[in-house]
Amino acid sequence: MRGGLWAVILELAWTNLYELWTGHTFILNSPLIFADMSTPSAQQNQSLNDGRNAFPFERRNYIFFLLGIALLIVGYLLMSGGGVEDPNEFSEAIFSTRRITIAPLTVLAGYGVIFYSILKRFPAEGAKA
């Protein structure tokens, strides 16, 4: 499959160079480009969509996604602060455990939950088990 992909890329590059050099439009009728672009039959479409609704995510995915967003907000709020008003002063508050350990772990957990919510495929709520 990789060879086919490279062939298509080279063919498209060649046609673009041809158009650039000659100023003529090149019509793409190549069998390489259109070889695997057949549309699936209605029976194949039905078998792909059995038991699934039109939405890509279920209710639980959205709940996990919102939980991840909430963890991100909490993590970034935990990271904030620790500054001083006078630029000539130094404050050790920026090195607190909350800002350098707990907050980054909370943010990473938030991104992990969001990643999980996008990739996890829950069964459809209306589907019969």
N, C-alpha and C positions, 0 to 999 in steps of 0.2 A: 504494500500500500504506500510505503514511503516513496518508492520509485515513481509511482503514479502521481503523487503529490508534487514531487520535484519536476516531473515532466510538464505538469500543468503550470507551475510557476515559471519555468523556462519559456513555455509557449506564450504565456501572457506577457512576459518581459520582451520577447521577440516581437510580438505584435505591437507593443507600445513603442519600441525602437523603430519599427517599420513606419508607423504613423508619424513619428517625430521626424524621420529622415525624408520621407516622401510627401508628407502632408495629405496622403490619402487615408481614408478610413478603411480599416481591415475588419471584415465581418467574421466573427468567430463561429465557424461551423465545425470546429474540430471535434472528432469523436472522443478525444481525451477528456475534454471539459464536460461534455454532456453524457458520458458513459453511465455514471451511477446516479443520474438524476431522475430516475423513473418514479412516478408517484405510486404509493402503496394502494392496493385495492381496498374497496369498502370493507371487506371481511377482515383484512389486516388492521385497518383503522379501528374497527369495532373491538377487535381482540386487544388492541393497545389501550383502549379507553374503558374497558370493562371495570366496573366498580370504582371508578375515579370520577370526581366532579371536574368542572372546568377550571377550577383554581389549582395552582401548583402546590399550595400549602394548605394544611388543615388548621383547625383552630389551635391545636396544641403548638404548632410551629410558631404561630403569631405570639402566643403566650410566652414561649421561650425567647423569642426575639425581643419582646418588650422587657423581659427580665434581664436579658443581656444589655440592653440600652440603659436600664436603670443601674446595673452594676457599673457600667462605664461612667455614668454621671456621678455616682457616689465615689468612684475611684479618683476621678479628676477633681472633685471637690475636696477629697482628703489630701490630694497633692498640693492644693493651693495654699497660699499664706506663707508666713515665715519671713517676709520681707521687712526691711527697716525703712524709716522715713529719711534718715540721714545717709547719703552714699559713702560717707567716711567711716561709718560704723559697721561692724561685722556682727552678725547674729548667728549663734549656733542653732537657732530654731529650725533652720532649713535642713539640718541633719537629723531631725527627730525620726524615731522608728516609724511613726505614722506616715511620714512623707517619703522615706526611702525604702520601706519594706511593705507595709500594709497596702498603701495606695497602688503601687505598681502590680502587686499580686491581684488586687481587686480588678484593676483594668484588664489584666491578662485573663482573669476568670470571665469577665464580661465579654471579651472577644471570643473566648472559647465557647461560651453559651450561644453567642450569635452564630458562630461557625456550626455548632451542633444543630441549631434550629433550622439552618438553611439546608444542611445535608441529610438530616434525619427524615425518613419517610414513614409517617404514621399511617395506619390503615384508615380508610375513609370512615367517617363517623356513621354514615347511613348504611354502610356495607354490612352484609350478614356474615358472621364468623363461621 
